[in-house]
Structure formats: C-alpha cells, structure tokens
Amino acid sequence: MRYELAIAGGGAVGASLARAMRGHSIALVSGHRPATAPVPGPGDFDPRVFALSPGSVEFLRALKVWDVMDPERLTPVHAMRVHGDAQQASIEMDAYRAGVPELAWIVEDRVLQAALWAALGTQDRLEIFAPAQCAGIELGDSATIRLADGRTLEADLLVGADGADSFVRAAAGIAAREESYGQTAVVANFDCEHSHRNTAFQWFQGGPVLALLPLPGQRVSMVWSVPDAEAARLQSLDAHALASAVCEASKGSLGSLQLVSAVKALALRRLIAERMVLPHLALAGDAAHAIHPLAGQGLNLGLQDSHVLGRVLAQREPVRAPGDLAVLRRYERERSEAILAMRATVHGLHTLFGSESRLLGRVRNLGMNLTDKLPVLKNALVRHALN
Ligand SMILES: Cc1cc2nc3c(=O)[nH]c(=O)nc-3n(C[C@H](O)[C@H](O)[C@H](O)COP(=O)(O)OP(=O)(O)OC[C@H]3O[C@@H](n4cnc5c(N)ncnc54)[C@H](O)[C@@H]3O)c2cc1C
C-alpha cells in the first residue's frame, strides 16, 4: 500500500491535515475513530472544550468543516477579563473596541472531531486505518509504517500528529525537551446563576490558574490548573462542594454554580521537539510542541502547523516529492518563530504569576493594570492573539 502522505494520529491536527491535503493519496492511521453522528441533546456538553482563534476558525472554514457544525453548539467570545492575584488587578479585552467581531470561539472537542471526521468520510483517495496503532517506522527512500496488526504502509511523507507522547517522534529518534508543570488541569462544566455575557474569565492565583469559558446559554466550561495534589482533592469533592469551591475562587462573578458534567483531569507539561522534520518525516501539533493551557493556544498552534504544512506541500515545485527535505525545511522555518514566541509567552506568564517574589508580585499586577489603561497596547495584544 503506497501513498503520497501517511498521517499518524487522527486528533484535530492530523484530521485537519488530511482534510487540507485532499486530492492527494493519503493514509490516516488513528488510535481512535470518533463518532460522526450529531452530538447528543442540547443539555449535554463535552467538558473538553477549546478556545479557537479567528485564524483557526478561518482555516476550518476553508476545509469546509466549520460551517457544518451546529451553530447552537458554538459560542463566540466577545470579551476577556483576566484578574491578577492582587485585589483590583485586572485587564479587560473587548472585541468591539478592538474592531473585530469576536476574540475567539469556544467549541467542544467532540463536536470538532465529529465535523472533521464526517468531512473525511466523503474524501476521495483517503484511506482510514482506525482504530489502528502505528507500531514501527523505517525511514529510507520513503517512509515505511508498520501497524500493530501487522499491515505495512509506505508513503513518501509520514506526518507524526500523534500527540505529546508521539510514537513517531520517538521512533524517528527525534529528542524532545520535556518538563512537567507539576500541575493538573481539572475540567468540568457548570450552569451559572448570572449571564456570562460571552465573556471568558481568568484568575491567576499565584501559580494555579482558573478559567471559565462561555458555553451556549447560561453555562460555562472550567479549566482549573492546580498542583497535582490539589487536583486530586478537587476531584474527590462532591458536586456541591466543587461548585462552591469554584464559585469562591471566581469571587462569585457568575453567581452560584451547578455542576452539569463529568469532572476530568489532565496532567500538564511543556514539551518541544528538537526538530520538526527529517527526510520523509514531519511532526505537527502536540507531537512537536505542547504548552500550558493558560493561554488556550495549544491546538491553535497545531492547526497552524496543518495549515502551513498543507500550503507548503501544495506549493512545492513539481519535481520535488512531499518528503523532500528542502520542502519540509520550509515548513519548519515558517513555524519555528510562532511556536517559540508562543512558548516563551506562555511560559513567561506561568513563571511570572507563579513566582513568590513580592517584587514580581507587584510588577505583574501593576503591569496588568497599566496595560489595561493603554488601549493602543491592549488592542495590539488582542490583534496578535487573533491569528
Ligand atoms: C486542559 C487543557 C485545555 C486546553 N485548552 C485549549 C484551548 O482552549 N485552545 C487550544 O488551542 N488548545 C487547548 N489545549 C491544547 C490542546 O488540547 C492540544 O494542543 C491539542 O489537543 C493537540 O492536538 P493533536 O491532534 O496534536 O494531539 P491529540 O489530540 O493528542 O491527538 C493525537 C492522536 O494521535 C493518536 N495516536 C497516538 N498514538 C498513536 C499511534 N501510535 N498510532 C496511531 N495513532 C496514534 C491518538 O489516538 C489521537 O487521536 C488544551 C489542553 C489542555 C490539557
């Protein structure tokens, strides 16, 4: 079985790349096969949600994936309110003042996956191996991929989009710098007493970070990044006690809360692969870089990887094959700066707000208030985050 492109990993990054490369002969090998049927009733929301930047939404629209999603399940973010860890320190960003229709969109993981996989189901020249595991690779004049069930595929280019624990990255011998944050993100959905007014809220708590993201109606999705032991404690609370803890940590901004979903926990780490490409091989998404969710940018970076890799492959000179290193280096060069800049910003914020130094404490809260009072700087920050 020979293909131009094989993709390991059918998460949002791998699936979006398969879609972006439609027209080419593609093998998609995925550990899971998401349901493509419409998601359950209006009251049932996935506790895993993503804040997608307008740039990511534009990309998904071009893939004909965005407009098929049920609009009732998509929530535009019109404002963002971020609180420091001192009284009164806060910054508010507003789509209207920044001159854009929205700052981001909140979408459930399973809604996005269902839309991507439904689109892939209609795609010519795409063969899906799922559920299937990529269990061995060999790089020579092409990439040979051995599946766990014994089948063998061959492709000119293999893309590892198989997540932070990437088998492809390890099997290709690409080292990764990796570090645990010592934090776990606890995620769950709540109904709230007061309207969220399409605002995303965030509280820096001197290390831990609490975010409440707007969902349709009077509902929010929580991402609370806390030390691992505290995450275990939060998970052990009953529904009422957890809702009270979140209400207290969010200073009652949305009134009383009621837990309406399962509670999930995800360990947090930061990771960067030492390179994104080799002859006949490329990495994309969390397989290449993983960051703290405090800025809600990990998947946005991964979707941009798909977008850029798809474009670079489509624009290559006809004499060059997809796995040609010169072509792949173009992709790596184009992505490096954005990835490193986002990584530095997110890690800088995490370190600044996690520091126990009193001086840094004053600096971070003062900086927040100052930025809030400088509309030009604030709007420039907003525009930067829209990509
Ligand atoms: C709490 C939390 C909140 C977040 N919020 C946001 C947010 O608001 N906005 C945002 O942009 N990002 C956010 N992120 C980051 C985002 O979740 C990730 O960046 C994104 O899911 C990575 O997608 P991916 O497709 O690269 O990897 P994954 O989603 O991990 O997918 C990997 C795929 O590879 C498959 N696979 C693994 N091994 C193999 C193998 N050997 N063979 C075949 N298939 C394999 C798996 O089955 C899976 O389908 C958040 C992260 C966390 C932890």
The ligand as an SDF file (V2000), in Angstrom:
LIG
                    3D

 53 58  0  0  0  0  0  0  0  0999 V2000
   -6.8750   21.3370   29.9220 C   0  0  0  0  0  0  0  0  0  0  0  0
   -6.4770   21.7230   28.5400 C   0  0  0  0  0  0  0  0  0  0  0  0
   -7.1580   22.7530   27.9110 C   0  0  0  0  0  0  0  0  0  0  0  0
   -6.7850   23.1430   26.6220 C   0  0  0  0  0  0  0  0  0  0  0  0
   -7.4500   24.1800   26.0370 N   0  0  0  0  0  0  0  0  0  0  0  0
   -7.0710   24.5960   24.8200 C   0  0  0  0  0  0  0  0  0  0  0  0
   -7.7270   25.6980   24.1890 C   0  0  0  0  0  0  0  0  0  0  0  0
   -8.6530   26.2960   24.7440 O   0  0  0  0  0  0  0  0  0  0  0  0
   -7.3070   26.0860   22.9460 N   0  0  0  0  0  0  0  0  0  0  0  0
   -6.2750   25.4620   22.3140 C   0  0  0  0  0  0  0  0  0  0  0  0
   -5.9180   25.8800   21.1990 O   0  0  0  0  0  0  0  0  0  0  0  0
   -5.6330   24.4100   22.8880 N   0  0  0  0  0  0  0  0  0  0  0  0
   -6.0020   23.9640   24.1120 C   0  0  0  0  0  0  0  0  0  0  0  0
   -5.3740   22.8930   24.6650 N   0  0  0  0  0  0  0  0  0  0  0  0
   -4.3200   22.1750   23.9200 C   0  0  0  0  0  0  0  0  0  0  0  0
   -4.9310   21.0920   23.0120 C   0  0  0  0  0  0  0  0  0  0  0  0
   -5.7130   20.1980   23.7950 O   0  0  0  0  0  0  0  0  0  0  0  0
   -3.8450   20.2960   22.2890 C   0  0  0  0  0  0  0  0  0  0  0  0
   -2.8650   21.1620   21.7870 O   0  0  0  0  0  0  0  0  0  0  0  0
   -4.4540   19.5150   21.1250 C   0  0  0  0  0  0  0  0  0  0  0  0
   -5.4800   18.6690   21.5720 O   0  0  0  0  0  0  0  0  0  0  0  0
   -3.3910   18.6860   20.4040 C   0  0  0  0  0  0  0  0  0  0  0  0
   -3.9740   18.0340   19.3000 O   0  0  0  0  0  0  0  0  0  0  0  0
   -3.1740   16.9190   18.4900 P   0  0  0  0  0  0  0  0  0  0  0  0
   -4.0860   16.4920   17.3820 O   0  0  0  0  0  0  0  0  0  0  0  0
   -1.8050   17.3990   18.1750 O   0  0  0  0  0  0  0  0  0  0  0  0
   -2.9620   15.7250   19.5350 O   0  0  0  0  0  0  0  0  0  0  0  0
   -4.0410   14.7900   20.2570 P   0  0  0  0  0  0  0  0  0  0  0  0
   -5.3280   15.4760   20.4280 O   0  0  0  0  0  0  0  0  0  0  0  0
   -3.3490   14.2500   21.4600 O   0  0  0  0  0  0  0  0  0  0  0  0
   -4.2970   13.6100   19.2130 O   0  0  0  0  0  0  0  0  0  0  0  0
   -3.3380   12.5950   18.9950 C   0  0  0  0  0  0  0  0  0  0  0  0
   -3.9660   11.4690   18.2040 C   0  0  0  0  0  0  0  0  0  0  0  0
   -2.9750   10.5090   17.8860 O   0  0  0  0  0  0  0  0  0  0  0  0
   -3.4860    9.2080   18.0970 C   0  0  0  0  0  0  0  0  0  0  0  0
   -2.3410    8.3260   18.3620 N   0  0  0  0  0  0  0  0  0  0  0  0
   -1.4890    8.3410   19.4130 C   0  0  0  0  0  0  0  0  0  0  0  0
   -0.5290    7.4130   19.2670 N   0  0  0  0  0  0  0  0  0  0  0  0
   -0.7830    6.7940   18.0720 C   0  0  0  0  0  0  0  0  0  0  0  0
   -0.1350    5.7470   17.3600 C   0  0  0  0  0  0  0  0  0  0  0  0
    0.9600    5.1260   17.8020 N   0  0  0  0  0  0  0  0  0  0  0  0
   -0.6760    5.3840   16.1690 N   0  0  0  0  0  0  0  0  0  0  0  0
   -1.7880    5.9890   15.6730 C   0  0  0  0  0  0  0  0  0  0  0  0
   -2.4190    6.9900   16.3060 N   0  0  0  0  0  0  0  0  0  0  0  0
   -1.9210    7.3840   17.4960 C   0  0  0  0  0  0  0  0  0  0  0  0
   -4.4540    9.3500   19.2690 C   0  0  0  0  0  0  0  0  0  0  0  0
   -5.4220    8.3250   19.2500 O   0  0  0  0  0  0  0  0  0  0  0  0
   -5.0790   10.7130   18.9440 C   0  0  0  0  0  0  0  0  0  0  0  0
   -6.1380   10.5840   18.0410 O   0  0  0  0  0  0  0  0  0  0  0  0
   -5.7220   22.4870   25.9570 C   0  0  0  0  0  0  0  0  0  0  0  0
   -5.0370   21.4410   26.5890 C   0  0  0  0  0  0  0  0  0  0  0  0
   -5.4180   21.0650   27.8760 C   0  0  0  0  0  0  0  0  0  0  0  0
   -4.6450   19.9500   28.5480 C   0  0  0  0  0  0  0  0  0  0  0  0
  1  2  1  0
  2  3  1  0
  2 52  2  0
  3  4  2  0
  4  5  1  0
  4 50  1  0
  5  6  2  0
  6  7  1  0
  6 13  1  0
  7  8  2  0
  7  9  1  0
  9 10  1  0
 10 11  2  0
 10 12  1  0
 12 13  2  0
 13 14  1  0
 14 15  1  0
 14 50  1  0
 15 16  1  0
 16 17  1  0
 16 18  1  0
 18 19  1  0
 18 20  1  0
 20 21  1  0
 20 22  1  0
 22 23  1  0
 23 24  1  0
 24 25  2  0
 24 26  1  0
 24 27  1  0
 27 28  1  0
 28 29  2  0
 28 30  1  0
 28 31  1  0
 31 32  1  0
 32 33  1  0
 33 34  1  0
 33 48  1  0
 34 35  1  0
 35 36  1  0
 35 46  1  0
 36 37  1  0
 36 45  1  0
 37 38  2  0
 38 39  1  0
 39 40  1  0
 39 45  2  0
 40 41  1  0
 40 42  2  0
 42 43  1  0
 43 44  2  0
 44 45  1  0
 46 47  1  0
 46 48  1  0
 48 49  1  0
 50 51  2  0
 51 52  1  0
 52 53  1  0
M  END
$$$$
